[in-house]
Amino acid sequence: MTAFDRQVPATASDSDACKTTSVRNRLRRFRDDESGVMVFLGMFIFLIILMTGGIAVDYMRNEQNRTMLQHTLDRAVLAAADLDQSLDPTQVVNSYFEKPGMGDFLAEVNVDEGLNFRTVSAKAQATQPAEYLQFVGRDTLVASASATAEERIAKVEISMVLDISGSMGSNNKMGNLRDAARTFVDTVITPETQDLISVSVVPYTSHVNAGPMIFDELNTAQKHNFSHCVEFEDHEFSTTVFNTNRTYEQGQHVEFSSRSSGDITNPGCPQRSYERISPFSQNASALKSQIGNLRARANTSIFLGMKWAVSLLDPSFRPIVDSLVTKGDIDATFSGRPAEYDDPETLKTVILMTDGVNVTTRRVADWAYSVESHYVHWDRFPVYYYLNRYVNHWQHNQFYYTKYTSSEGDRLLDDICDAAKDRGIVIWSVGFEVNDHGADVMRDCASSPAHFFRVEGVEITEAFEAIARQINQLRLTQ
């Protein structure tokens, strides 16, 4: 046996050293082992995700409650603001919340209403316990909603310009126009629009009879009592303003035809009471009665009808309206009209219809229409009949002159339509069995191509109904 094979007994100090080394090794291995850290981190992340998901659930429930409140509130105020709603608006809103058991959530209801409007606003609020947010110090969440609804019936000033020229006497056009215009009146004048909507009817041929009410309010160089037309200067078609300061020339009482003698029956200035302007009326029965009496006569001057229609909507016409209100000729509720153009509660609109085009129109020469005997003479004799029978042909043109050509009429119509549109007046035009030129002229006058209707036969009633419905939509704001 060698010395290397001998067993040397371990000493106590050696044993202690070994134990110390073993402990150190185990501590070193624990220190270097990372598996415990990952488990701890994983558990921490899991708790964070769980908490975040719980908080999201709290907020999702809160948003569901808010959406439910908002939906209920929206429906409640819309129903309460309806002007056709006869129940108390506050009660209507309350009922929308009480029926589903949500009465405690309604915080407040406010109602503001007047003659032509109703505004309803309300707020609701619901408080819910927070199941997860309480772990971060928040015990409740609040869901809030608010809503406002308004229905407003605007005041509307309407000028309805109706062609009663001679061509309207064929193909039952006048009958169809009467039906259409009366339907329009019934559609826009209802119990709900009492004291809000005014309709002025303006019948026109080669002239417009203002009627004695309006005529007497003007400064006029009156020559006769047969009718009540006035002449405009060309520059007056470039403005909506009606000049109440100048002196107007009275329109002649003459008939340019070749029929037999006798008191004339078809003058250029219509003379019967139902052919006069009816200003600012809400009397549907009276308006329909007037419309029902209209008859076809004379020639077509669309631009003159349009000039009067626009004048009736311009604030410059207000002194005449107020004077007629004072005299009892116009309903007192329309005092102060026409409204200003910037009045946010007033819509101004014209419905202009024709079955033709502007034509050449003439006047008797001033020298032959200057004294009372002249006025009486031309009441007995149509101009062309008298000239053909009693005057040499070469002298005929000395007795009359051309006041407007067809192209001049188109230009003046274009001027007054542009002036009206520049002031925000909404123009609807109806071409009733017109040719292509007539359609182009009327389309150009309208506020837009969509405001122009080209119709045949009974379609005119559909056009007037459509215009009336769109006017009603324009005056309702929610």
MOCOR-V232234 format. One line per field, one symbol per residue. ss: DSSP state (A for helix, B for strand, O for the rest). phi: phi as a letter, one per 30 degrees, with the letter a starting at -180 (. if undefined). psi: psi as a letter, one per 30 degrees, with the letter a starting at -180 (. if undefined). A space follows every 10 residues. Layout:
# MOCOR-V232234
ss = ???
phi = ???
psi = ???
This chain:
# MOCOR-V232234
ss = OOAAAOOOOO OAAAAAAAAA AAAAAAAAAA AAOOAAAAAA AAAAAAAAAA AAAAAAAAAA AAAAAAAAAA AAAAAAAAAA AOOOOOOOAA AAAAAAAAOO OOAAABBBBB BBBBOOBBBB BBBBBBBBBO OOAAAAOOOB BBBBBBBBBB BBBOBBBBBB BBBOOAAAAO OOAAAAAAAA AAAAAAAAOO AAAOOOBBBB BBBBOOOOBO AAAAAOOOBB BOOOOOOOOB OOOAAAAAOO OOOOOOBBBB OOOOOOOOOO OOOOOOOOOO OOAAABOBBB BOOAAAAAAA AAAOOOOOOO OAAAAAAAAA AOOOAAAAAA AAAAAAOOOO OAAAOOOOOO OOOOOBBBBB BBBBOOOOOO BBBBOAAAOO OAAAAAAAAA OOAAAAAAAA OOAAAAAAOB BBBBOAAAAA AAAAAAAAAA AAOOOBBBBB BBOOOAAAAA AAAAAOOOAA ABBBBOOOAA AAAAAAAAAA AAAAABBO
phi = .cddcddcdd cddddddddd dddddddddd dddcdddddd dddddedddd dddddddedd dddddddddd dddedddddd dddddddded dddeddcddd icedddcabb bbbbebabcb babbabcbdc dcdddcjbcb bccbbbabbb bbcddbcccc ccdbdedddc hhdddddedd dddeeddccb edceicccbc cbdbbdabdd idededdcdb ddcacdabcb ccdedddcbd dcdccdccdd ddcbbcbcdd dkedcbddcd cdddcddcdh bbdddddddd ddcdbdahcb bddddddddd edcdeddded dddddedidb eddcdjcddd dcddcbccbb ccbacbbdcd bbbdeedcbb beddddeddc bdedddddcb beedceddca bddbdddddd dddddddddd ddciddccbb cchcdddddd dddddddaed ccbcbbhddd dddddddddd dddddcbc
psi = klfffkkjkk leeeeeeeee eeeeeeeeee efjfeeeeee eeeeeeeeee eeeeeeeeee eeeeeeeeee eeeeeeeeee fkffjflkee eeeeefeeeg ggeffjelkk kklaeglkkk klklkkkkkj eefffggjfl kkklklkkkk kkjlkkjkjj jkjhlefffl ggeeeeeeee eeeeefefjl efgkgekkkk kjkkcglkjf leeeeffljk ikflgeahll kllefffglf kjjgflkkkk klilkilgll llkkfhlejk flefglkjki kgjeeeeeee effklklaaj ieeeeeeeee effkfffeee eeeeeefgfk kffgkflkll fgjfgkkkkk jkllgblklk kllkkefgif leeeeeefff kkeeeeefef kkeffefffl ljekleeeee eeeeeeeeee efggkkkkkj jjhlleeeee eeeeelflff gkkjlkbffe eeeeeeeeee eeeffkk.
